[in-house]
Amino acid sequence: LRGKILNVEKAMDHKIFESEEIQNIYRAMGVTVGTEDDPKALNMEKLRYHKVIIMTDADVDGSHIDTLLLTFLYRFMPELIYDGHVYIAMPPLYKVVPKRGEERYLYDDKALEEYKKNHAGDFTLQRYKGLGEMDADQLWETTLNPENRVLKRVEIEDARMASEVTELLMGSDVPPRKKFIYD
């Protein structure tokens, strides 16, 4: 996919199922949706992948795309999440190259602060604005290679709470969302 998909929490069902990006997701996964009795019924008999990995930039836009995709999967393909098929790839935010020693990838600001405490300015720092800034070898090494990559498995322990939070964060009612985020 490129860019952001439709926010399924706000959209009408016919818009969701007409969305080319959403149709592509179903097609790529090999699942079918809809029966005569239930237009939202999901048939996962031909699911092509054991792992569905969401890989986006490690920035605010990437997080928003993650949220849009997770909202779609939670609302329309929850079996994928409940059966443990959905993961989020964690690309690094930084690459540090010390004057002596091996280069290292850091995945968040907390890791960078910890690194700075132990390496007082004797390194160069590169911040990745997105996956497109990495060359193919770096992307393989940090985010694609199963031996090195960091994946977070998406799990839902409390379906009712997940549904309420999803509706709150992705829905149309702005004041409660602002209050939730502020609190």
Order of alpha helices (4+ residues) and beta strands (2+ residues): alpha-alpha-beta-beta-beta-alpha-alpha-beta-beta-beta-alpha-beta-alpha-beta-alpha-alpha
